[in-house]
Structure formats: structure tokens, C-alpha cells
Amino acid sequence: MAEAATTFMMSDETATTMTRKARRAIGRAARDELPLDDLALLGPGDRDAVAVLESQALTRVPELIAIRYERMGASPFAFLRGAAAVMARDLHERPSTGLVTQLCGDAHLANVGLYASPERSLVLDLNDFDESATGPFEWDVARMAASFEVAARAREFEEVVRRRIVERMARAYAAAVDEASSMPTMALFASHLDARQVLESLSPRLPARAAKRGRKLIEKTVGRDSRSAAAALAEEVDGELRFRSDAPLVLPLRDLVERQEADPDVVRQRLSDILAGYQMSLPPHRRLILDRYRPVDVAFKVVGVGSVGTRAWIALLRGAGRNDLLVLQAKEAQRSVLEPEDVPSTYGHQGRRVVEGAHIMQSLSDVLLGWTTAEGLDGRKRDFYVRQFRDWKGSFAPERMEPETMLLYAEYCGLVLARAHARGGDPALIAGYVGGGRAFAAALASFAASYADRTEADHAALLDAVATGRVESAVATQAAATHPARFG
């Protein structure tokens, strides 16, 4: 592992007493330890990416690991999405700037998307914090850069176009973090991107078909709420809504209880205790919302790419009216892949780590974002974070982007990431280090190209592991349905 660099993290008192110019100078001085050009360095590659994934599988649902490998094996980009742990290990091996901030931990282009703000506007921002932790700012930027290079290769863009896209993201990041360093604090923490306004401003610069796709995405996204989720996933049984069984992707709790011969009353009480624990993690005025709902049904649901195998549940709740429905998602939170295995985690509760990371990096967060500890049907306690399910959540499809569209999207991803880092750290330090952005962008583009090569090799290694029988890649429907106890 690379030798740790000096950590340039200000105390609150120092940050408010030193001038912006002085703090920028400290950031600039960090180049003496790690020149901008060194951000292009790839670091050692003598690790077994498949072994890293196998080590993660040890704490996950065994019957679902094959689904994870299948999804990651679809393409190099899918592999990159699911391999946050692999890249985290690679980043730890590189020299660091020591400029610490709150990190997303999994900052790739598909983790910038749409969701509903508390006042019901559609926001464009980072929206996944499963791996959030503190660390050197460049780790997030490097992962974002690599994701654009890999996605652009999938679109068969020419090398010069790919480099321009990555550099656009990095230069937008540099400009935005510089702007953030001079913004009033309250303005910084309130700043956000309204998706409709962004699309309206970009439409003249977008290909007509891309602008049309953007409008359709917004229309579709605002229809993705609890009612639509219930319509898609549940059906009425004896006058009450119940989740449909779709093993192994959706397994209602009643199926698991029946096969394990568990006491339904005990399970219902456990569910009530879990929801009560989650409710207490919310601010008092948010708890009042849940007071107006009662739980109706719960199901285990497979989600994502890299998350497959971790425990994820959806809960259906009903309010006073027939159409007053709320669907919550509870996702298991394990240690962040950014945290060294030989160092105690910063947080005693991993669900709280995810929630606080989101609150720090987003200007507007889900009003029902909270955490809880849940005892599974196997008797083991696990940490979870809870949020609304499909609450105006939407994402862009890089596989359909034209070069001009991906260029503009990269610009906004750089902006979003910079503002998030500015909230979680000192933007003046980062701005001092990255400077005008030209050398910073060139180094990140070189790194992204090299890391895309490594990702393609890792993806090929996974496919080889499947072909040789080292790991399985198949939808293990029968296995998952036969062994429900494993889901916990």
C-alpha cells in the first residue's frame, strides 16, 4: 500500500480564521508532495480482481452471487460499476494528495442522476452513497474520469473524443471547486441543479434527439413514485396489497416465513421494531410522517450491480386513503470499501455512515432518509439505511449518448462532484491544488485511459473465471427459491 501523504485537513477554527488566499496556498503546496502530473499514475496492478469480488461474496447472500457476476460480466462498464472495491484497492496503492473531503466512494457517471427534492422539484445530483467515507478528493475524481473513458469506449468514440470528454469533466470540476471556494457558506450548501432548468439551458447545445430523450426521461421520472412502485410490484389479495413473488429477484416475506416455518406474529413484531428503530433516526418532524402509515407487506428485492448479494428489502405502507401509499427501501450497509480493513471504521453504524455522507454531499436529500439495525430471519443483526423507493429517481443512459451529449453530461458531473466535495471539505485547498485545471485534466485523462485498459483486463478475467468454473454466473432462481433462510 502506498505511503500516506500529509493530510491537509483544516480544523473548523483554522478554516474560518485563515484567508482564502492562504488556504489556496496550502493546497498549492501539496503539489510539492504530489505533482499534478503524478495523478496520471496507475499504480501497481498485481492484484486478482476476481479474488477481491470473491472476498466480498463471503458476507453476502450466497445464492445471489451468481447474479452479481452475471450483471458485472455484461460489459467492461458494468464491471467497473460493480467493482468499487477493486478500484478502491488500486487507489489506496497510489500516492495521495492528502487533501481530504467527504467522498461519494463510488463516483461514476451512472451515480449522478435525478431524484425528488423535499419541495418536489427534480434535482440532478449524486445519488448513491453506499461507499461514502472521508478520503483524498482525487479518488472520486479518478473514478468519475475512468467511468467516462470506459463508457465512451463502449460507444466506440475515437480516442481524441474520449480524451476531450474526460478533460471536460475534470476542467469543469476545477472551475466549480474554485467558484465554491469563494461562495458564501450558506449559498454553497443551498446550491443545487434543477433538472428541468438544466435541460432547458442545454437544449440549444444538444442534438435534437438527445433533447427529446431528456424531456421523455423527466416525464417518466416524475411518474416513478410509491404508487407506481406498488402497481408494478404488488397485487390485491383479500382486500389488501401484497408484493408479488418473482424469485429470486423479489421474495415476499410470507414466502420466507412459510418455508422457514417461522412464527408470523414474531416476524410481524420484529418488523414493527425495525420500523420503530428507523423512525427514531429521523428528525422529530419527519417521524410524524411515518405515524400516518401502517406497514402492509415486506419483500426481499435484488437491486443494482455491485450491490447484488447484500440484503435489500422493500416495505409497503398504507396511509388513510386507498391511494395513500409509501414504499420504502432498506439496504444493507457494510463497511465502505474506502476504509482500510486493518483500521476501525469511523462509524459504529454503517447505515448512519451512508446517511450522513448523503446529507453532507447533497444540498437536498430524501426527507425519509434514515438508518436502523435489523435482525434477520437467521437471527443475525445487520446495519441498514432506509430511503423512499423510486421517489422520482431516474438515470441517464450513457449507451445512447452522442459525443456532444456525453461532453455536456461530463461537464455537469464535474460540477456536481465539485460542489459535493466543497461541502464535505475545504474547497480552497482543493482549488489551490488543481489550479486552472488544464494540467489536472490532462493527468486525469491519461489515468482514465490506463485504468480503462485495466478494467477491460479485469472484465476479461471475470469472464475467464466463469468459463473455467472458478465462479458461477447464472440466475440462480431455483437455488434462491429453495434456500430462503440464506437471505437473512
C-alpha positions as CSV (number, residue, x, y, z in Angstrom):
1,M,0.0,0.0,0.0
2,A,1.3,3.5,-0.9
3,E,2.8,5.5,1.9
4,A,0.3,8.0,3.3
5,A,0.8,11.7,2.3
6,T,0.5,14.6,4.7
7,T,-3.2,15.2,5.4
8,F,-4.2,18.8,4.8
9,M,-7.5,18.9,6.7
10,M,-8.4,22.1,8.5
11,S,-9.9,22.4,11.9
12,D,-13.1,24.4,11.9
13,E,-11.3,27.2,13.7
14,T,-8.4,27.3,11.3
15,A,-10.7,27.3,8.2
16,T,-12.6,30.3,9.5
17,T,-9.6,32.4,10.5
18,M,-7.2,31.8,7.6
19,T,-7.9,33.7,4.4
20,R,-9.0,32.0,1.2
21,K,-5.7,33.0,-0.4
22,A,-3.7,31.4,2.5
23,R,-5.7,28.2,2.2
24,R,-5.3,28.1,-1.5
25,A,-1.5,28.4,-1.0
26,I,-1.6,25.4,1.3
27,G,-3.4,23.4,-1.4
28,R,-0.8,24.7,-4.0
29,A,2.0,23.5,-1.7
30,A,0.5,20.0,-1.8
31,R,1.9,19.7,-5.4
32,D,5.4,19.6,-3.8
33,E,4.5,16.1,-2.5
34,L,2.3,15.0,-5.4
35,P,2.7,17.0,-8.6
36,L,-0.3,17.2,-10.9
37,D,1.3,15.0,-13.5
38,D,1.5,12.2,-10.9
39,L,-2.3,12.0,-10.9
40,A,-1.8,10.1,-14.2
41,L,0.0,7.3,-12.4
42,L,-1.9,4.0,-12.4
43,G,-0.2,2.2,-9.6
44,P,0.6,-1.5,-9.2
45,G,-1.7,-3.9,-11.0
46,D,-0.5,-7.1,-9.3
47,R,-3.9,-8.0,-7.7
48,D,-6.5,-10.5,-8.6
49,A,-9.7,-8.6,-9.2
50,V,-11.8,-11.7,-9.1
51,A,-10.4,-12.6,-5.7
52,V,-11.5,-9.1,-4.4
53,L,-15.0,-9.9,-5.6
54,E,-14.9,-13.3,-4.0
55,S,-13.8,-11.8,-0.7
56,Q,-16.9,-9.5,-0.8
57,A,-19.1,-12.5,-1.5
58,L,-18.3,-14.0,1.9
59,T,-20.6,-11.6,3.6
60,R,-23.4,-11.7,1.0
61,V,-26.3,-13.9,0.2
62,P,-24.6,-17.0,-1.4
63,E,-27.4,-17.7,-3.8
64,L,-27.3,-14.3,-5.3
65,I,-23.6,-14.0,-6.1
66,A,-24.0,-15.6,-9.5
67,I,-26.5,-12.8,-10.4
68,R,-23.9,-10.2,-9.4
69,Y,-21.2,-11.9,-11.6
70,E,-23.7,-12.1,-14.5
71,R,-24.5,-8.4,-14.3
72,M,-20.9,-7.4,-14.0
73,G,-19.9,-9.6,-16.9
74,A,-22.2,-7.8,-19.3
75,S,-19.6,-5.3,-20.3
76,P,-16.4,-3.5,-19.0
77,F,-18.6,-0.6,-17.9
78,A,-20.9,-2.9,-15.9
79,F,-17.8,-4.4,-14.4
80,L,-16.5,-1.0,-13.4
81,R,-19.9,-0.2,-11.8
82,G,-19.8,-3.3,-9.7
83,A,-16.1,-3.2,-8.8
84,A,-15.8,-0.2,-6.4
85,A,-13.9,-2.4,-4.1
86,V,-11.4,-3.3,-6.8
87,M,-10.8,0.3,-7.7
88,A,-10.6,1.3,-4.0
89,R,-7.8,-1.1,-3.6
90,D,-6.0,0.3,-6.6
91,L,-6.4,3.9,-5.4
92,H,-5.0,3.0,-2.0
93,E,-1.8,1.9,-3.7
94,R,-1.2,5.3,-5.3
95,P,0.4,8.3,-3.7
96,S,-2.2,10.7,-2.3
97,T,-2.6,14.5,-2.2
98,G,-3.7,14.3,1.4
99,L,-6.5,16.8,0.6
100,V,-9.3,15.1,2.5
101,T,-13.0,15.6,2.0
102,Q,-16.2,13.6,2.2
103,L,-16.2,11.2,-0.7
104,C,-19.1,9.5,-2.6
105,G,-16.8,6.4,-2.7
106,D,-18.5,5.2,-5.9
107,A,-18.4,8.3,-8.1
108,H,-19.1,7.0,-11.6
109,L,-21.3,8.7,-14.2
110,A,-24.3,6.5,-13.6
111,N,-24.4,7.6,-9.9
112,V,-25.2,11.1,-11.0
113,G,-28.9,11.2,-11.6
114,L,-32.4,12.5,-10.8
115,Y,-34.4,12.4,-7.6
116,A,-37.2,14.4,-5.9
117,S,-36.3,17.3,-3.6
118,P,-38.3,17.8,-0.4
119,E,-40.3,20.6,-2.1
120,R,-40.9,18.2,-5.1
121,S,-38.6,19.6,-7.7
122,L,-36.5,17.3,-9.8
123,V,-32.8,17.6,-8.8
124,L,-29.7,16.5,-10.6
125,D,-27.1,15.3,-8.1
126,L,-25.0,12.4,-6.8
127,N,-27.5,9.8,-5.6
128,D,-25.6,6.8,-4.3
129,F,-23.6,6.8,-1.0
130,D,-23.2,3.2,-0.1
131,E,-19.4,3.6,-0.1
132,S,-19.2,7.2,1.3
133,A,-16.3,7.9,3.6
134,T,-13.6,10.6,4.0
135,G,-10.6,10.5,1.8
136,P,-8.4,12.3,-0.7
137,F,-10.6,14.2,-3.1
138,E,-8.9,12.8,-6.2
139,W,-10.1,9.3,-5.5
140,D,-13.7,10.3,-6.5
141,V,-12.5,12.3,-9.5
142,A,-10.3,9.5,-10.7
143,R,-13.3,7.0,-10.6
144,M,-15.5,9.5,-12.4
145,A,-12.9,10.0,-15.1
146,A,-12.4,6.3,-15.6
147,S,-16.2,5.8,-15.9
148,F,-16.4,8.3,-18.7
149,E,-13.5,6.7,-20.6
150,V,-15.0,3.2,-20.3
151,A,-18.4,4.4,-21.3
152,A,-17.0,6.3,-24.3
153,R,-15.2,3.2,-25.4
154,A,-18.4,1.2,-25.3
155,R,-19.8,3.8,-27.7
156,E,-16.8,3.4,-29.9
157,F,-15.8,7.0,-29.7
158,E,-12.4,7.9,-31.1
159,E,-9.5,8.3,-28.7
160,V,-9.4,12.1,-29.2
161,V,-13.1,12.4,-28.4
162,R,-12.8,10.2,-25.3
163,R,-9.9,12.3,-24.0
164,R,-11.9,15.5,-24.7
165,I,-14.8,14.1,-22.7
166,V,-12.7,13.2,-19.6
167,E,-10.9,16.5,-19.7
168,R,-14.2,18.4,-19.9
169,M,-15.3,16.7,-16.7
170,A,-12.0,17.5,-14.9
171,R,-11.9,21.1,-16.0
172,A,-15.5,21.6,-15.0
173,Y,-14.6,20.2,-11.6
174,A,-11.7,22.6,-11.3
175,A,-13.8,25.6,-12.2
176,A,-16.6,24.6,-9.9
177,V,-14.4,24.0,-6.9
178,D,-12.7,27.3,-7.5
179,E,-16.1,29.0,-7.6
180,A,-17.2,27.2,-4.5
181,S,-14.2,28.4,-2.6
182,S,-15.4,32.0,-2.9
183,M,-19.1,31.3,-2.4
184,P,-20.8,32.3,0.9
185,T,-21.2,29.2,3.0
186,M,-25.0,29.3,3.0
187,A,-25.1,29.8,-0.7
188,L,-22.8,26.8,-1.2
189,F,-24.9,24.5,0.9
190,A,-28.1,25.6,-0.7
191,S,-26.8,25.4,-4.3
192,H,-28.4,22.7,-6.4
193,L,-29.3,21.9,-10.0
194,D,-32.9,21.8,-11.1
195,A,-33.1,19.1,-13.8
196,R,-35.8,20.9,-15.9
197,Q,-33.8,24.2,-15.9
198,V,-30.6,22.3,-16.8
199,L,-32.3,20.6,-19.7
200,E,-33.8,23.9,-20.9
201,S,-30.5,25.7,-20.8
202,L,-28.7,22.8,-22.6
203,S,-31.3,22.1,-25.3
204,P,-29.8,24.5,-27.8
205,R,-26.4,22.8,-27.4
206,L,-27.8,19.2,-27.6
207,P,-28.6,17.1,-30.6
208,A,-32.4,17.3,-31.2
209,R,-32.8,13.6,-30.4
210,A,-30.9,13.9,-27.1
211,A,-33.0,16.9,-26.0
212,K,-36.1,14.8,-26.8
213,R,-34.7,11.9,-24.8
214,G,-34.1,14.2,-21.9
215,R,-37.7,15.5,-21.9
216,K,-39.0,11.9,-22.0
217,L,-36.8,10.9,-19.1
218,I,-38.1,13.8,-17.0
219,E,-41.7,12.9,-17.8
220,K,-41.0,9.3,-17.0
221,T,-39.1,10.0,-13.8
222,V,-41.8,12.2,-12.2
223,G,-44.2,9.3,-12.6
224,R,-41.9,7.0,-10.6
225,D,-43.3,7.2,-7.1
226,S,-44.7,4.9,-4.4
227,R,-48.0,4.4,-6.2
228,S,-46.3,3.3,-9.4
229,A,-43.9,1.1,-7.5
230,A,-46.9,-0.6,-5.8
231,A,-48.7,-1.0,-9.1
232,A,-45.6,-2.7,-10.6
233,L,-44.7,-4.9,-7.7
234,A,-47.9,-5.6,-5.7
235,E,-51.3,-7.0,-6.2
236,E,-54.5,-7.0,-4.2
237,V,-55.1,-10.2,-2.1
238,D,-58.2,-10.5,0.1
239,G,-58.7,-6.7,0.0
240,E,-55.0,-5.8,0.9
241,L,-52.0,-5.2,-1.2
242,R,-49.3,-7.8,-1.2
243,F,-46.0,-8.0,-3.1
244,R,-45.9,-10.5,-6.0
245,S,-43.3,-13.2,-5.8
246,D,-40.7,-13.1,-8.6
247,A,-37.9,-15.4,-7.2
248,P,-35.0,-14.8,-6.9
249,L,-35.4,-11.0,-7.6
250,V,-38.4,-10.4,-5.4
251,L,-39.3,-12.7,-2.5
252,P,-42.2,-11.6,-0.3
253,L,-41.7,-12.1,3.4
254,R,-44.6,-14.5,3.6
255,D,-42.8,-16.9,1.3
256,L,-39.7,-16.8,3.5
257,V,-41.7,-17.2,6.7
258,E,-43.6,-20.2,5.3
259,R,-40.5,-22.1,4.2
260,Q,-38.7,-21.5,7.4
261,E,-41.8,-22.3,9.5
262,A,-41.3,-19.1,11.4
263,D,-44.0,-17.7,13.8
264,P,-45.8,-15.0,11.8
265,D,-46.6,-13.0,15.0
266,V,-42.9,-12.9,15.9
267,V,-41.9,-11.8,12.4
268,R,-44.6,-9.0,12.5
269,Q,-43.3,-7.8,15.9
270,R,-39.7,-7.8,14.6
271,L,-40.8,-5.8,11.6
272,S,-42.6,-3.3,13.8
273,D,-39.4,-3.0,16.0
274,I,-37.3,-2.4,12.9
275,L,-39.5,0.4,11.6
276,A,-39.6,2.0,15.0
277,G,-35.8,2.0,15.2
278,Y,-35.7,3.5,11.7
279,Q,-38.3,6.1,12.7
280,M,-36.2,7.2,15.7
281,S,-33.2,8.0,13.4
282,L,-35.3,10.7,11.7
283,P,-35.7,14.3,12.9
284,P,-38.9,14.6,15.1
285,H,-40.8,16.5,12.4
286,R,-40.1,13.7,9.9
287,R,-41.2,11.0,12.3
288,L,-44.7,12.5,12.1
289,I,-44.9,11.3,8.5
290,L,-44.5,7.7,9.4
291,D,-47.0,8.0,12.2
292,R,-49.6,8.3,9.5
293,Y,-48.7,5.0,7.8
294,R,-49.0,1.3,8.8
295,P,-46.9,-1.5,7.3
296,V,-48.7,-3.8,4.9
297,D,-46.1,-6.1,3.4
298,V,-42.3,-6.6,3.1
299,A,-40.2,-8.3,0.4
300,F,-36.6,-9.1,-0.3
301,K,-35.6,-7.4,-3.6
302,V,-32.3,-7.7,-5.6
303,V,-31.1,-4.3,-6.7
304,G,-28.2,-2.8,-8.6
305,V,-25.0,-4.3,-9.9
306,G,-22.3,-4.0,-7.3
307,S,-25.0,-4.2,-4.5
308,V,-26.3,-7.6,-5.6
309,G,-25.9,-10.1,-2.7
310,T,-26.2,-7.5,0.1
311,R,-29.6,-7.6,1.8
312,A,-32.1,-5.2,0.4
313,W,-35.8,-5.1,1.4
314,I,-38.8,-3.1,0.3
315,A,-41.6,-2.3,2.6
316,L,-45.1,-1.3,1.6
317,L,-47.0,1.1,3.9
318,R,-50.6,2.4,3.6
319,G,-51.9,5.7,4.9
320,A,-55.5,6.8,5.5
321,G,-56.6,6.8,1.9
322,R,-56.7,4.0,-0.6
323,N,-54.1,5.6,-2.8
324,D,-52.0,7.0,0.0
325,L,-49.1,4.5,-0.3
326,L,-45.5,4.6,0.7
327,V,-42.8,2.2,-0.5
328,L,-39.5,2.3,1.5
329,Q,-36.2,0.5,0.6
330,A,-33.9,-0.7,3.3
331,K,-30.4,-1.6,2.0
332,E,-27.8,-3.4,4.0
333,A,-24.8,-1.1,4.7
334,Q,-21.4,-2.8,5.1
335,R,-18.1,-1.1,5.7
336,S,-17.1,1.3,3.0
337,V,-14.6,-0.2,0.5
338,L,-12.5,3.0,1.0
339,E,-11.9,2.2,4.7
340,P,-8.7,0.1,5.2
341,E,-9.5,-3.3,6.5
342,D,-6.9,-3.0,9.3
343,V,-8.3,0.3,10.7
344,P,-11.5,0.6,12.7
345,S,-14.4,2.1,10.9
346,T,-15.1,5.8,11.5
347,Y,-18.8,4.9,12.2
348,G,-20.1,2.3,14.6
349,H,-23.3,2.1,12.5
350,Q,-22.7,1.7,8.7
351,G,-26.2,2.8,7.9
352,R,-25.6,6.0,9.6
353,R,-22.4,6.4,7.7
354,V,-24.3,6.3,4.4
355,V,-27.0,8.7,5.6
356,E,-24.6,11.3,6.9
357,G,-22.5,11.0,3.8
358,A,-25.6,11.8,1.7
359,H,-26.6,14.7,4.0
360,I,-23.1,16.2,3.7
361,M,-22.7,15.9,0.0
362,Q,-26.2,16.7,-1.2
363,S,-27.8,20.1,-0.7
364,L,-31.2,18.4,-0.8
365,S,-31.8,14.8,0.5
366,D,-34.7,12.4,0.8
367,V,-36.9,13.6,3.7
368,L,-37.2,10.0,4.9
369,L,-33.5,9.0,4.7
370,G,-32.6,7.2,7.9
371,W,-31.0,4.1,9.3
372,T,-31.7,1.1,11.5
373,T,-30.4,-2.2,12.8
374,A,-32.4,-5.2,11.7
375,E,-32.3,-8.8,13.0
376,G,-32.8,-11.1,10.0
377,L,-34.7,-14.4,9.9
378,D,-31.3,-16.0,10.5
379,G,-31.0,-14.2,13.9
380,R,-28.1,-12.0,12.8
381,K,-28.2,-8.3,13.3
382,R,-27.1,-6.0,10.3
383,D,-27.0,-2.3,9.7
384,F,-29.3,-0.8,7.1
385,Y,-30.1,2.6,5.7
386,V,-33.6,3.4,4.6
387,R,-35.0,5.7,1.9
388,Q,-38.0,6.1,-0.3
389,F,-38.1,3.7,-3.2
390,R,-38.3,5.1,-6.7
391,D,-39.2,8.6,-5.5
392,W,-38.7,10.4,-8.8
393,K,-35.4,8.5,-9.2
394,G,-34.0,8.4,-12.7
395,S,-30.7,8.0,-14.5
396,F,-29.2,8.8,-17.9
397,A,-28.2,6.1,-20.4
398,P,-24.6,6.5,-21.5
399,E,-25.1,3.7,-24.0
400,R,-27.3,6.1,-26.0
401,M,-25.3,9.3,-25.7
402,E,-23.8,11.0,-28.7
403,P,-20.3,12.6,-28.3
404,E,-21.8,16.1,-27.9
405,T,-24.3,14.8,-25.3
406,M,-21.6,12.9,-23.3
407,L,-19.4,16.0,-23.4
408,L,-22.1,18.1,-21.8
409,Y,-23.0,15.4,-19.3
410,A,-19.4,15.2,-18.3
411,E,-19.3,18.9,-17.6
412,Y,-22.3,18.6,-15.2
413,C,-20.9,15.6,-13.5
414,G,-17.7,17.5,-12.8
415,L,-19.8,20.4,-11.4
416,V,-21.9,18.2,-9.2
417,L,-18.9,16.3,-7.8
418,A,-17.0,19.6,-7.1
419,R,-19.9,21.1,-5.1
420,A,-20.3,17.9,-3.1
421,H,-16.6,17.9,-2.2
422,A,-16.8,21.6,-1.3
423,R,-19.5,20.8,1.2
424,G,-17.5,18.0,2.7
425,G,-14.1,19.6,2.9
426,D,-12.3,22.9,2.2
427,P,-12.7,23.9,-1.5
428,A,-9.9,26.4,-1.2
429,L,-7.4,23.7,-0.5
430,I,-8.6,21.6,-3.5
431,A,-8.8,24.7,-5.7
432,G,-5.2,25.6,-4.8
433,Y,-4.0,22.2,-5.8
434,V,-5.9,21.8,-9.1
435,G,-5.2,25.4,-10.2
436,G,-6.6,26.4,-13.6
437,G,-7.5,22.8,-14.4
438,R,-5.5,22.3,-17.6
439,A,-2.7,20.1,-16.2
440,F,-5.2,18.5,-13.8
441,A,-7.5,17.5,-16.7
442,A,-4.6,16.2,-18.8
443,A,-3.4,13.9,-16.0
444,L,-6.9,12.6,-15.2
445,A,-7.4,11.8,-18.9
446,S,-4.2,9.8,-19.1
447,F,-5.1,8.0,-15.9
448,A,-8.6,7.2,-17.2
449,A,-7.2,5.7,-20.4
450,S,-4.8,3.5,-18.5
451,Y,-7.5,2.5,-16.0
452,A,-9.9,1.6,-18.7
453,D,-7.3,-0.8,-20.1
454,R,-7.1,-2.4,-16.7
455,T,-10.9,-2.5,-16.4
456,E,-11.1,-4.3,-19.7
457,A,-8.5,-6.8,-18.5
458,D,-10.4,-7.3,-15.2
459,H,-13.6,-7.8,-17.1
460,A,-11.9,-10.4,-19.2
461,A,-10.6,-12.1,-16.1
462,L,-14.1,-12.4,-14.7
463,L,-15.4,-13.9,-17.9
464,D,-12.5,-16.4,-17.8
465,A,-13.3,-17.2,-14.2
466,V,-16.8,-18.0,-15.3
467,A,-15.7,-20.1,-18.3
468,T,-13.3,-22.2,-16.2
469,G,-15.8,-22.7,-13.4
470,R,-14.0,-20.7,-10.8
471,V,-17.2,-18.7,-10.3
472,E,-20.7,-19.2,-11.4
473,S,-22.7,-16.7,-13.5
474,A,-26.3,-17.6,-13.8
475,V,-29.7,-16.6,-12.5
476,A,-29.9,-19.0,-9.6
477,T,-33.7,-18.9,-9.4
478,Q,-34.2,-22.4,-8.2
479,A,-31.3,-22.2,-5.6
480,A,-32.6,-18.9,-4.2
481,A,-36.2,-20.1,-4.0
482,T,-35.1,-23.3,-2.3
483,H,-32.9,-21.8,0.3
484,P,-34.7,-18.7,1.6
485,A,-33.0,-18.8,5.0
486,R,-29.9,-17.5,3.5
487,F,-31.4,-14.2,2.8
488,G,-31.4,-13.2,6.5
